[in-house]
């Protein structure tokens, strides 16, 4: 499997890796982000995860897991669960195969009268022919969860032994190795380093006085021939400490305060193939004395499959009832980390907001979470200080506010999240948003830094589109359906300002749908995107491409409040390479709805 706990693998932009998440987010987009499952089987039995294909669960997070509600894992066609435990016991040793250094259960919040413990499991769970996770028991209704997983459209689980890198990241505290040099930073531009050859930055380390305010110092780092810096952010933000310095003991990041100074290092590799330039822009009127150094290693990366490292920074006030935009990026790449600060909550907690990640131009988010503090693997703001290889809360605003929830809002909380479990992959751009407050109703001041590896050119572009409400479009694509035509008025699942749509499509029950699409012959696979009606239960549908079975299209999420959603089906390259058009046939034994199709190839 793709192993990103080995930091050396982070710059590699693997193909054919689809990244997804299921969670207990409130389908109405209020703040009831618990007890919401994909669908129910019986009154006390629900499905928490359902993928009929080939994939791997990369991480499971839960808050308020019950000792009485049970969780069962069914692989493929198995009728007896391979793993069974209580929700609580899953993180406390009841599944020996899934017990280890990366499966923890800790208290991470201060919220009054609440159980602020959550579980995090980073032990990978691969499956070749489908996996379904069922939860049983009335107490399941109290559980918050999100499960991050990869899906492999070609039906092959990537090779790789993750155990060594995985255990190393959870058990090793990094010690800086860079040789530090002294610099006095004057106003405006300050050149730190230029290297005119290939290489990889393995470590970047800074040592400054503990009380130094470096918020007016901006990193300006360019790799290769870029005229626009790939890293453009305040100096502290690159080290995931956007407001002030705190001790951090993690594998990708370390920071230690000692004798009035702080030494902080980031270990995310930064490859370059021709040239690297590092500078700092001093936007203040003061001079600063710093010590700075890097460790440069040999570059053995394949340039065609490697992304440049980016750090994209945003700061400012939130806008009521609009999601905060972390970043919107074109091209191909994956998101490997976030750092965030929040302060000045007016109207309630500045956290609680769900993340909304839109991948490859989709109109509804395929990654939709349960709360800002949950992105960073905590629970129940205000959070305790904690750090791990994948996430951390850098400071404790509750203690800083004299154990008063209201006073906690006056202090900036700081988080980091490194997606070493599963970098968020995209082939044709990505947009990352997050709510502020439960439904973007709170005013706050935010900073966010997004860490990614990217190439400018997308590997997928739109090559066709079918609008089923248009008779000419149906005819051009030879669209046929055994179902009936109907018109639906409803909202598109996206954010609080979701537009209302009125589209005409088809509802096919126990029948076939067929059409023809145009693709680029020089493709690495095809993404077939469908706008469908998720207010009703859509059954799994078998997809055939030019008569060959391509997989099962699974749209099992039900949301009666936001009726419209996008769903992507990835057709592997072995069925599409060298072809200019595809005949698509979809066979369903249940209900299948469609309003339009977008084709990316």
N, C-alpha and C positions, 0 to 999 in steps of 0.2 A: 504494500500500500504506500501511497505517497506519504513520506515521513517528514513533516515540517518541524517536529521537535528537534531534529538535526538542523540547526540554523543554516548550514551550508546549502540546504535544498530550497530555502525561501525564494531566491531570485528565479528559480526555474518555473516557467509558465507551462505547466503540463496541459496537454490537450485531452479532450474527452472526459473531463472531470466536472460534473455538475454539482453545485453546492446548494443545499436546501436546509430549511428548518421548519419544524412543526412546534407549536406552542399553545399554551392555554390562554392566549390573548382574548380579550373581550370582543366578541364578534360585533357588538354594537358600538365599539370604540368609546366606551365609558371607562370605568376603572375596575371592573369586576374581572380581573385577569386570572381567575382561578376556577378550576373545575370545568373548564371548557375543553371538550375533546373533539376529535375529528368527526366521530359519529357514535351513536349508541346502538348496542345490540339488544340489551334488555334494560329494565329499570335501574339495576345496580351494576351493569356491565357496559363498558365503553371501550372504544379503540383509541389508543393514544398515539400509535404509529402504524403506518400501513404503506409499505412499498413492495409492489409485486415483482420488481426487477432485481438487478444486481447492484449492490452498494455496500456501504460501510457506515455504521453509526460512529461518529468521531467524538461526541461528548453528550452527556446527559446532565442537566441541571434541574434540581427540584427544591422548592421551599415548602414547608409544612407537609412533608410526606408522612402519611398515616402509618401507624403500626398495625392497623386492622385492615386497611385496603390492600389487596394483593395485586401483583404485577406478574404477567405471564408472557414469555417470549416463544412465539411459534415460527419456526423456520420452514420455508417452502410449503410443502403439502403436509407437514407433520400435524397430527391431531392431538399429540401430547406435548405440552410445553417443555422445551429444552431447559429453560431456567424459570424458576418460580421463587418469588420472595414477596414480603411486604414492601410497600414503598419505602418505609423507614429502613427495613433490613437490607435493601439493595445497597445502601451506602454504609452498612454496618456489618458486613461479612456474611450475609445469608446466602450469597452466590459466590462460592469459592473461586469459580473461574473468572469472576469479574471483581475480585478483591485484590487490591494492590496499592502501591504508593500513590497512584493517581486517582484513587477513589476515596474521597474524604467527606466528612460530615462535621460542619463547624458552625459556631455562632458568629454571625456577621452583621448584626444590626442591633439597634437600641429601641426600636419602636415599642411604646408602652403597651403593656397587656398582650403582647404578641410573642409567639415562639419564633425567634429570629434566627433559627438554624436552617442551613441549606446544605444540600449534597451536591458534589461535583464529581462526575466519573469521566475520566479521559481514556479509559481502557477501550480500545477499538473493538467493535462488534461487526465483523464482515458477514455478508450473506450473498449467496450466488443466485438463488431462485425465489427471492421474496422473504420478507420478515414482517410479522404483525405482532404488536405488543398490546395486550388487553389488560385493563384494570378492572377489578371487581370490588364491590363493597360500598356502602353508603358514604363512608368517610373519604372516599376518593374525591368528593366534591370540593374539599378544602385545598386541594393540591395545586400549586403553581409549577409549571414545567416548561422547559424548551429542550428539544433534541436537535442537534446539528448533525447532518449526515451528507455523504457524497453518494451520487448515483452514477453508475458507469454504463452508458447506453450501449456499448459494444459487448456487454455481457462478460467482461473479463476484469477480475479484481487485480489491480496492479501489484506486481511483486515487490517485496521489500520486508525486511525484518525490523520492526520499529522498537523492539524491546530495549536495546542498549541506549539509543538516543532518548527514548521516552523516560527511562529511569534516571539517566544522567541529568536531564533537565529538571527533574523533580527533586534531586538529591544534591545538586551542586550549587554552591554560592560562588559566583565569579569574582576573581581578583584581577584588578586592572594590570595590564602588562605594558601599556604604551609608555614610551619615554616622553616626559612632559618638557615643553620649552616655555619660557616666559615671554609674554607679549604685553605691550602697553597699547591699548586700543584708543586711538584718537578719534575725533569727530569724523563722520562720513565713512569712507571705505577703508578697510584694513585687510591687506592680503596676508593670509596665514600659510598657504601651501599651494604649490602647483606641481603636478607630476605629469610629464609628457611621455607616458608609456602605458601599457595595460597593467591592471592590478585589481585588487579587491580590498576595500577597507574592512578589516575584520573587527576593529574596535575603535571607538572614538571616545576620548576621555577628557574631562574638564575638571580643573581644580580652581576654586575661587573662595574668597571669604564667605563664611556662612551667611552673613547679613547683606551680601551684595545683591542689589536690585538690578538684574540683568534684563528686565522686560523691554528695555529700549535697544537691546543688541539683537540684531537679526542675522541668522546664518544665511549665507548666500553660497550655495554649493552647486557646481555644474559638472556634469559628467559628459565626456566625449564632446561632440560639436554643438551641444545645445546652447542656443542664445538665451533661453529662459531657464532659470535655475530649477533643478529638480527638487532641491531643498530650499525652501524660503519660509522661515518661521523664527519666532523668538528663540534665543539660545536655550532657555530652560525647557521649551516645549519639545525640542528634539529628544530630551532626556525624560519626557513624560512627566515633567514637574512644572506645569505652566505658571504657577503662582508663587511657589516657594520651594525650598529644598527640604526633603525629608529622607530618612533612611529607607532604602529599598534593598531587599535581598532576593533577587530573581535571576533567572538564567539569561534572559535577553537584556536585562537592565539591572544595574546595581548603583547604589548611592550610599555614601557613608559620611556622617558629620563627625569631625574629630579635631580637637585643639583649635576651634574657631574657624575651621575650613570644611568645605564639602568637596568630596571627590566623587564624581558621577560618570558612569560609562554606559554606552549603548553598544550592543554586540550584533546588531542586525547587519549582515554583510551587504556591502555596496560595491558591486562590480563596475568596472569601466574598461573600455577597450582601446582607447587612444589617449585620453587625457582626463585629469581631474583637477578642479580648482576649488579651494575652500577659502572663503572670505567672511568677514563679519562687518556689517554696516552698523555704525554707532549713531543712533538717532537722537542721542541726548547731547548735552553740552559738557558732559563730564568725560574724563578719561578713566579707563578701567585697566587694572592689572590682572591678567589671568594666566593660568598655566594650561597648556593644551597639547594633545598629542594623539596620533593615530597609529594603528598597527596595520601595515600593508602586506597582503599576501599575494601569492601567484594566482592569476586568473586562468582557470581551466574550464570556464563555462562555454557552452555553445551559444554564440551570439544570437542565432535565430530563435532560440528558445529561452532567452534570458531577458528579464525586465530590468530597467534602471530603477533604483530606489528613489522614492518620492516621499516628502513630508509636506503636506498641504495644510495650512493653518487658517482658521477663521476665528474672529472674535466679534462681540457686539451684543446688543439687546435682542431678546426674542420678540417675535411678533405674535400677538394674540390670535389664537385659532389657526395658526399656520405652523407646520413643522419646521424645526430648525434644520437647515441644510448643512450637513457635515462636509459634503463635497459632491461634485458631479464630474465624472471623468470619461473621456472618450478612449477609444482604442481597446487593447487587449491587456489583461493583467490579473492581479488579485490583490485584495485588501488584506494586509497582515497585522494591522494594529490601529488602535485609537487611543488618544489621551484627551481627557475632558475635564473642565472645571465649571462649576455652577455657583452662583452667588446672588444674593438680594432677591430671594423668593418673595413675591407679592401675590397674595391670594391663596397661598398654600405651599406645599413642598415643591421645589423646583425639579425634583426627580419624578419618578412614577411614569414618565412618558415612554411609549413603546417605540422601538426602532422600526423603520420601514426602509428596506433595501430593495431597490428596483434594478434588476439585472438584465442586461442586453436589451434595454428599451421597453421592458414590459410595463404595462399600465397599472398593474396591481403588484404589491410587493411579495416576492416569494420568500423573503425573510421578514417575519413580522413577530415582534417579541412582546414581553410582558411588563417592561419597566426599565427606565434608564439605569437604575442601580442593578437590575438583573443582567443587563448587557455585560456589566463588569463583574458578574458572578457573585454579587452580594445579595442581600434581601432586606426588605423593610428599612428604607432610609429613616434616620441617619445611620450610616454604616460604621462599623469598627474599622480600625486600621488593620489591613492584611495585605500580604503579597504572595504571589505564586507565579509559576512560569507563564501562565496564561492571563492572569488578571490581578488587579489589586485596587484597594482603596488606600490612598497614600496618607490620608490624615483622618482624624476623628473629630468632626465638627460638633458632635454631641458633648464630648468632654470640653472642647474649646468654648462651648456655649453654656458652661456650668451646669450640664445635664438638664438643660431646658430646651424643648423642641423648638419653640419659637425663636429663641436666641441662636439656635443652630443655623437658622437661615441667614444670619448676618455674616457667617463665615464661609469662605469658598471651599467647597469639597472638591477633591481631585481624584480622578480614576485613571487607570490604564487597562487596556485589553489587547493582548497579543493573540491573534488567531493561529497559534502554533498547532492547535488541534485541527483546524480546517480553514486555511485562507479562503476568502470569499472570491471565487473565480468569476471572471467575466470575459466574454469574447467580443462584445460590441458595445462597450460602455457600461457605466453603472452610476446610479444616483443613490446617495445615502442620506436619509432624513431621520430625525428623532423628535418625538413630541417633547414638550416641556410642561411639567405638571401632567396630570392624568390625561387631559384632552387639549393640551396647548392653551389652557385657560390662565396660566400663571405667567407673570412677568419675571424675567430673570436676565442676568448677564452671563453669557456663555463664552467659553473658548473651546475649540476642538482642533486637534491635530490628527490627520489621517495619514497612516503609513501604508505605502503600497509599492508594488513592483509593476511597472507598466511599459508597454510599447505603444507608440503613437498610432500605429495602423491597426484597425480592427481586423479580426480574422473571419468575421461574418458580416455581410451586408444584406439588406432586404432585396430579394429578387422577385417577389410576387406578393399579391394580396387579393383575397376573395371577400367581397362584401355580399352576404347572403340575402340582404334585403334588396339587392339590385339584380333585376332579372338578367341584364346584359352580363354582369360579372359572373353570375351562375352559369350562363350559357357558354361564356368564353372558357370556363374551366371544367365544363361538362359535369357540373355538380348534380348529383342525384341523391335523394334521401327517401327511405321508406317511411319516414315520419311525416308529421303535419307541420305546416307553417304556423308560427304564432308571433305575436308582438309583446315585448316585455318593457315595462317602464320601471326603472330602478337605478340605484346609485352604483357607481364603480367603486370597488373597494380600494381606497388609497389613503385619504386623510380626511380631516374634519370638513374640508371644503370640496369633498368629492362631487364631481358633476353628476347630474341626473341624466341618464341615457334613455332613449326610446328606440330600440332596435328590433328589426324583424329577423327571425332565424327559424330554426327547425328543432323539433323535439321528436326524437326517434326512440321508440320502445321496441326492444327485441327485433332489430332489423339492421340494415346496412346503410352506410353513407359512403359515397365515392366521389372523387374529383381528381383533376390533373393540376400539377403545379410546375412552375418553371424554376430551375436552379442553375447555379454556376457550375459548369463541368469541372472546374478546378477547385473542388470543394474538399473540406475535411469533415464532412458530415453536414446535416441539415437540421435546423431548428424549425419545427412546425408549431406555431403559436395559435391557440384557439381562444376566442372570447366566448365564455359559456355562462350558463345560469346556475350559480351555486346556491340559490335559495331552495333548490330541491336536490334530492340525492341523485348524483350521477354515478352510474355503475362503471366498473372497469370495462374498457373496450379494447379489443385486439386490433392492432394496426398492421396492415400488410402493404408493402411497397413493391410495386411491380410483381405482385403475386407472392412475394416472400414475407414470411412473418418477421416483423421488426420489433415487437414488444407489446406491452400492455400500457394503455394510456389510463392513468390513475388520477381522478379528480374527486377525492373522497371528502374534502372539507365541505361543511355545510354552513352557510351564513345567510340567514333570512333577512338581515338588516341591510347588507350591501350585496345586491343580487348579482352584479356583474364582476367577473374576475378573469384574468388571463391564466392560461395553463400551457406550459411548453412540453412538447414531446421531441426528444432528440433522436434523430435517425442516424445510425452509425455510418461511417464513411464506406464500409464494405458494401453497402447497398446503394450508394449515391455517387461514388467517385467516377468521374469521366462522363456522367450523364447530364443532359441539358434539361430533362423533364422527368417527372415521376408520376406514376399512377398510384393514387392513395385509395385504399379501401379500409373502412372501419366497421368492425362487426361488434355489436353489443347485444348482450342478453338482458340488459336492463334499460335504464333511461340514459340517453345521450343528447346533450343540447349543444348547439353551435350557432354563432351569429356572424363571426368573421374569422378568417385565417390570415396570419402574416407568416411569410416564408423568409427565413434567413439562411444564407448558404455561403 
